[in-house]
Amino acid sequence: MNKLLLIALLAVCPYIATAQTSQKQPEQRPLIGISCSHPGNNSSTRMTYTESVIRAGGTPMLIPITTDSLVLTDVIKRLDGIVLIGGGDIHPSYFNEDPIEQLGEVDSLRDVYDIVLIRLAAHRNLPMLGICRGEQLINVAFGGTLYQDIPSQHPDTTVHHDQDEPSSVPTHMVHFAPGSAIASIIGGTQFFTNTHHHQAVKQAAPGFRITAWAADSIPEAIESAWEYPIWGVQFHPEALTVAGDSVAARFFHFLIDKADTYRKAREIHRRILSIDTHTDTPLDFDDTYNISTRAKSQVCIPKMEEGGLDGQYLACWVRQGPCDEEGSRKAVARVDELMQGIYRQVEMNPDLCAIARTPDDLPKLKAEGKKAFYIGIENGYGIGKDLKNIARFHDLGVTYITLCHTRNNDICDSSSDSTARWKGISPFGRKVVKEMNRLGIMIDLSHAAESTFWDALKYSKKPVIASHSSASAIYKHDRNLTDEQLRALAAHGGVAQACLVDEFLNPDAKSANLSDFMNHLLHMIEVAGIDHVGIGSDFDGGGGVKGCNGDNDFINITVRLLEHGFTETDIAKIWGGNFLRVMRQVQTK
């Protein structure tokens, strides 16, 4: 290329030079989607947004304005982060209000487009930064409200929120909540910034909190209160960034750092095998249910795809009833009924999923582009009083049986029962353990009393599992495992799967979040070792916390593991390698 032509190009497009001198190589730069406005029926955005992303080390990609959700889904699947830009007013019907006279020009097409983008990005837990209108749309999309017009609806007029000066000129002070993510970005609690809006967040959406205010108390920033990667600011950091404001630039460096970790997590999930070892979703499998459809349930194939999950255990849960012949007969029939529901879902979606029975089935199905569904029985009550049922269920694909649930049964004592019927495993239970060992069915000790736990290690000739239990040392609950149990489980070659049930993680169950879960998971790894811990959510059966409340949110756990310094090898063990190793050992004759 002619040297003079190159100089001319760099003068016209300064961000080309910035991109060439970025610290990240092109293939390593996170891809950041930027929403568009459409003046003159064009999809476009200001160069200040793209330039700010490039300077922070990202590669910007403009997202064309369309309401075609399939197209937008295809775009979102490729991204590592997203910026929602400023623009016109938002129609108040989205927050259940009628328009007032002072409402400005509304862009109905952009309203739909932006809200679809926000929801699709949230489904995949893309790091998301909303700016001005973008922040307001995030709030509205999740159920919050806005001031339609600050001057006419807010009594304090000490701040002029639509400055006459250019956006590159800061005109007012914003105050940030100490301890908020936004405050950590700027490294303080005050920021002198610009203002170009007459709408603003009024009431924060459920799951969000206001974290910055102008002097007149108008909200200037929001962020997820539930540990999701979503942040929004009312001002325009991109304009200040391009003007040379190094503090404003931190917003984009923050987003790029989050997007880069998300990118690494997503790539790891493409390479490893991941499995969630306990859900109760079969309870939802009525005649109208289809696991291939994104539904309110926490488990479905679309959410598995969004969260990077390859395999899922579907448990046939049986409520504990009378341990008599009639009760046992009903329990066996209930397992058969739930099993039929699992097979029906697979038969409805043969191109998307299949029943898995061995460790080798998981990589095979992943290579075929299918999700793997393993089957477990939760509560040995479901085998009845006949050992032959164990072999029959094994032939139908059952690969683990949880010996008990919340009450003692004919097999053993439960951790949640106030009485000790057997003081561990019963004589019948010992036969069950022996038969499960013979058939290659894993013995699951979640819900088991400590006496049952120690008996199982004594009588089982194969490693055992705890499919969904957490750490008693972090929160003492009868469903959690003590450090002594974790060490013994590891010494026996087994694996403990950390659980996402809120009441097992935090004494204040309603406040339980992803950080609480990570505290349990990290402790279990420290005590049992990296080779003896995994993840079992108990979704659709009580599992789910703020920050991880469905299959699509599993990527957030991997992001946290990366932030804690775990390697891909470590993460592969946690997400499935350890569990599959135990399964292989148990199934080996």
N, C-alpha and C positions, 0 to 999 in steps of 0.2 A: 504494500500500500504506500502511496505517495506520502512523504513525511508531512507536507503542508496540509494534505487532506486529513491525516490523523489528528493533527493539531486542531483543525477546524471542527472535527467531530467531537473532540474532547471539550472544546469551548461550548458547543451547543448542548452536549450531554455530559455534564460533569460527573454524573453518577457512574458512567462507564469507568472513569479513572478510579473512583472509589471502589468499585467492584473488583478491579484488577489488583488493587493493593490491599484488599481485605485479608485478614489473617486466615480465614477459612478457605480451603480449596473448593472449587465449584461443586464437586460431587458431595461435599460435606456440609454445604450450606442448607439450613432448613428452608423449606418452601413455605412462604407466608402468603396466604390469600388476602387480597384487599378488595373490599366491596366497592361498588361503583355507584355513581350518580348517572343520570342520562340526559344531559342537556342536548336539545336538538335530536332526540332519539338515539343518542350515542351512549355506549357504555364507557365511562371514563372516570379518572380520578386525578387529583392534584399531584404534581410531581413531588411535593413535599412529603407525601406518604411513602411513595416508593423509595425516595432518596433516604428517608429516615430508616427504613428497613434495610436498605443496602449498607448504609454506614454502620449499622449494628451487626452486620454479618449474615443477613438473610437474603434470600432471593425472592423478590416480590412477584406475585402472579395476580393479575386483575381477574376478578370473578364476573363474568358477563351478566347483565341484568336479564333474568328470565324467571318465570314462575314454574318452569318445568322441574319438578322435584327430582326426576331421574337424572337430568343433566347436572343439577346442583349436587346431588349425591355423588355422582362420578367425580366432580371437581373436589369436593370435600375429602373424599377418600385419598386423594393424592397429597393433601396439605399436611403441614406440621404445625401450623398456627394460623390465626386469622385476625385481621384488623378490620373493624367496622367503622367507616368514616362518617364525617358530618354531612349535613344537608338540610333539607326542608323540614317542615313540621310533620308531626305524626298525628294521624287521625284519632280523635279521642274515643271513638267507638271501640278501639282496642283495649281501653281501660274503663269501659262501660260508662262513658260520659257523652253528653251531647255537645256539639261544637258551640263555643262562645263566639261573640262578634269579633274579638281580637285575634282569633286563630289565623295564622298565616297560611301561605300556600301549602297545600297538602299534596304529596306525591303517593297516590294509592298504589301504584305498581311497585315502587320502592318499599313501601310498608310491607307488602306481601313477600317480596324478594328477601328483604332483610330478616324478617321473622323466620322464614323458612331456613335461611342460612344459619341463624342462631341456633335453631332447634337441631339441625343436622350436625352442626359443629359440637353442640353439647352432647349429643348422642355418642360421639366419638371421643369426647373429652379433649378436644383440640384446645390448646392454650388460646384464649380469646381476649382481645383488648378492644373495648368500645371507646370511641372518641366522639364527644359532643352528642350528635344524634345517635351514634352507635351505642353510647352508654345508655341513653334514654330508651332505645329499642330493646336492649338487653333487659332492662328493668321491666318494660311492658311485656316482653315475651314470656317472662316468668311470673307475671301476675301483679306487678307494681303499678303505681299511678304517676301522673305527671302534672305539673302546672302547665296549663295550655298557654298561658301568657303571664309571665312573672309580674310585669308592672301593674296589671289589673287584678291579679289574684294573690299577690303577696304584699302584706302591709308595709314592710320595710323597703324603702326605695333608696337607701344610702349607696348601693352599688349599681352602677350602670352596666348591665350584663351584655349589652351589644355595643362594644366600644367603637369609637370612630377611627381609632388608630389601626394600622395594619396588624395582622395576627402575629407578626414577628416582634411586636412591641408588648411587653407585659404591662398590665395596668392595675392589677389588684392582687391582694394577698389571699391565699387559700391556706386553711389550717387543717392538718391531717390528724386522725386519731392515733395516738401512740400505740405501737404494737401492731398496727395494720400492715398489710402487704404493701400498700401504696406508700406509707411512711418509710418502710424499709427500702423502697426503691430510691427515694430521693435522699435518704439518709438523714431525715429530720422531720419536723412537724409543721414546717411552713414553706410555702413556695410562692414566689411572685410570678404571676402568669397572666395569660390573656383571657378574654371572654367574648364570645360571639354567639349569643343565643338568647331567645326569649321564652323557650320552653325549658323545663328542668325536672329532675326527679322530685317527686313529692313524697310518696310513701314507698319505701323499699319493698321489692318483691319478697315473698316467702323464700327463705334460704339465702337472702342477701342482707348486707348491712351497709349503711352509709358510713363512709370513712373519711370524708373531707367536707368542709363547709366554707362558704364565703363569709365575709363579715356580717352580711345580712341574714345568715343562717340558711341560705340556699345551698342544697347539697351539691358538692363538686366532684364526688367520687363514690363509687360503690364497688364491692367485691363479694364473692361468694362467702357466706358464713358457714357453708357446709363442706369446705375444703375442695371445691371444684376449681379448675384453673380458669376462672373468669374474673376479669377486672374491667372497670370502666371509669373514664374521667370526662368531666364536662368541658374542660378547656382543650386547647389544641397544642399538644407537645410537639407535633410534627413541624409546625411552623416555627416554633422556637428552636427546635433541633437544627433545622437547615440554616437558621440565622446564627447558629454558633453557640446555643445555650447547652452546655455540657450536662447540666442537671436534667433538663428535659429529655436529652438523648438517653438517659438511663431507663426511661420507660420502654424504649425499643430494645435496648440491650437486655433488659429483664425478660421481655417477651421472646426474644431470640434464644436466650439461654434456656427458657422453659420449652420452647419449640424444639431445640436441639436435643434435649433429654427425651422429649416425647418421640422424636424421630428415631433415636437409638432404641427406645423401648419397643416401638412398632417393628423395627427391623429385627430385633431379637426374637420377637414373637413369630416372625416369619420363619426363623431358622430352628427354633426349639419346639419341643412337644409340651403342650400345656393341658392340664386337666384339673377340673374342680371335682373333688371327691365326694361331695354330698349336696344333694338338693331334694326337695319334696315336691317338685313340679308335677309328678304323675297325679297328685291329688286334684289338679286342675283339668285333667284330660277327660272332659265330657265330650258329647257328640259335636259340640260347636267349636272345640279348640283345635287349632292348627299351629304346631310349633314352628312352622316356617313363616309365620306372620308376626310382625313386631307388635307385642301386646303389653298389657299392664303387668303381666307376670314378669318376674325377674329373670327368667330363663326362656330363651327362644333362640332360634338359629340366627336371626338378624343381630341380636345383641351379642351372641357369641362371636360373630364376624366383626362387629364393631370393637369388641374388647380384645380380640386376638386369641380367643379360646378355642382349642382344638377338640377337647373331649369333655364330657359332662357325665357325672354319675346321676342317674335317676333312681331314687330310692322308693321302694314299695313300703311305705310306712304303715304300721298296724298299731292302732290304739290298744293299750293293754286292757284286757277284760278278764272275766273269770277264768281261772285255770282248770276248767272242767271240760268234759268231752264236747259239749255244745259250744262253749266259748272257743275252744281250739279249732273246731270245725269251721266256725265263722271266720276265724283269723286266717286259716289256710285259704278259704274261698276269697277273702279280701285280697290276699297277695295275688291270687290268680287273676282277679278282676283288674288290679292295677297293672299287672304284667301285660294283659291283653291291651290295655290302653297305651302302653309304651310301644308295643308292636304295631298298633294301629297308626300311631304317629309316624313311625318309620315307613310303613307301607304307603302312607299318604305322600311321602316325600322321598322316594327312593333315590332321586338324583342329588339330594342334599345331605342325607345322613344315613347311618346304618348302625346296627347293633354291633358292639365290640365286645370281645370275650377275652382277648389276650393282649399283652403289651405290644406285640407286633402289629396288631390291628390298627393302633393309633397312627403310626407313621404311614401305613398303607392307605388308610382313609384320607389322611391329610394330603397325600400325594394325588389322590383322586379328586380333591376339592370337596370332600364331604366331612361333616362333623360326626364324631364318634360318640355314641351313647352306650355307656356301661350301666349295668343293672346291679343294684344292691337291695337287700332286704333290711329294713330298719325295725328291729325287734324280733328276736328269735321266737317269740310267741307265734309268729306267722308260719313256722314249720309244723306247728301242732305237736302232737305227741308221738309222731311216727318218723323215725330217722330216714325212711325211704323218701320223704318229701325233700330232704336236702339234695339227694341225687336228682330228683325230678326237677327241682328249681335250678340246679347246676346245669342240667341239659337245656334249660330255657335261657341260659346266659347269665345267671347270678354269679358274681365273682367275689362278693363279700356279704356277710351277714353280721349286723350289729346284734350282739347277744341279747340285749335287753333295751327297754326304753325307760320311762320314768317310774316304773313300778317293778318290783320283783316278779319273776316269772318261773316257769319250771326249770329253766336253764341256770339262772344265777340271780344275784342281788343287784339292784340298781343303786346308783349314787344318789338318786332323788327320793328313794323310799326311806321312811323313818324307821322301819324295822329291818332286821337282818334275818331273812327266812332261812338262808343256807350258809351264812357266813362265808360267802364266796360262790364257787361253782358247785351245783348240785351233782349227785351221781349221774343223773340223766345228762346234765350239762357236760360232764367229762366225755360221755359217749358222743355228744354233739361235736365237741372240740376234735376228738379223734377222727370222726367222719369228715369233718371239714378239712382237716389235714390230709386225709386220704384222697379226697376229691380235688384238692387244690383250690379251696374257697378261703379267702382271707377272713380271719377272725377280727372283728371290729369291736374295740373296747370303749368307744365313746358311749356315754350313759352308764357305764359299769361302775359299781362300787369299788373302792380300793381293794377290798378283799377279793372281789372277782378279778380285778386286774392282776393281782399277784398270783392267784390260782391259774389264770390263763397263761402267764409266763412259765409257770411250773409244768402245766400239762401239755401245752402246745409244742410240737416238734418243729414248727415253722415260725418265722417272724410274724408278729401281729401288728395291727394298725389301730389308730384312733382317727376315724374319718373326719370328725369335726369337733375338736376340743381345743381349748386355749390354756393359758398359763396361770396356775393358781398363785404363783409368787407375785404376779402383777395385780390380779384381783381374785381373792379367795371365793370361789364358787364351787359347789359340788360337781359341776360339769367340767371343771378345769383340772388339768394334770399338775401334780406337784413336781418340783425339781427332781425328787427321788424317782418318781415314775418316769419322767422324761429320760433320765440317765439309764434307767433299767430298760426302757423300751429300745433305746439306741443300742445298748449292750446286747440285746436280744436280736438286733438286726432290723428292728421295725421302724415305723415312721408315724409321726404325729402331725395331723393336718390342722393348722390354726383355723379357728372358726370366726365367722363374722356376725354372730348373734350378739346384739347390743347388751343384753343383760348378763352375758358372760364376760364382757370386756370392761365395763365401767359400772360402779355402784349407782350412778345416775344414768340409767339405760337410755333415756331420751336424748342425752347429750353425747352419746357414744359416736365416735367418728373414726375416720381412717387412721388418724394418728394413734388412737387407742389400740386399734388392731395391730398397727405396726409395732407398738410397744410389746405386745404379746408375741408377735412373730419373731422379733429380734431377740427377745429373751429366750424363746424356745430354741432358736438357732444357737445362741450362746451356750445353753445348757446341754442340749442333746447333740449339737454338732450340725454342720451344714448338710451332712448326708442323711439326716433323719427327720427332716421337717418339710411340710408341704402346706397346701391350702385346701380347705373344705368349707364352703361358704354357708351351707344350710339355707340357701335361697329358697323362697317360696315355702319356707317352713319356720320362719322367724329370723332368718339371717338378713343382714343388710344394715349398714351404718351410713352416716353422712360422709360422702366422698367415695363410697363403694356400695352401691345399692342395686346392682344387677350385673349380668355378665358383661355388659358394655363398659362397666367401670373397672374391670380387672386390670386394664392398662395402667390405671393410677397406682396400683400396687407395684408394678414393675418400675414405673417412674420413681417411686419412693425408694425402691431397692437400689436403683442406679444412683440416686442422690446420697444414699448411705454408703456408696462405694463398692457394692457387690459387682462381681464380674459376670459376664455372660454365662460362664461355666457354673457359677453359683446359682444364678437365676434359673438356669435350665434344670438344676437339681430340685430347687424349691417348687418350680411350676409343674413338675411331673417326673423328672428323672428318678428321684428317690422312691416315689410311690410305685412307678413302673418296675423298678428293681425288686421291690418287695413282692409285687404281684408275680413277677417271673420266678422268684425263689419259691413262692408258695405253690405255683402251678407246676414246678419241676418235680417229677416223680422221683 
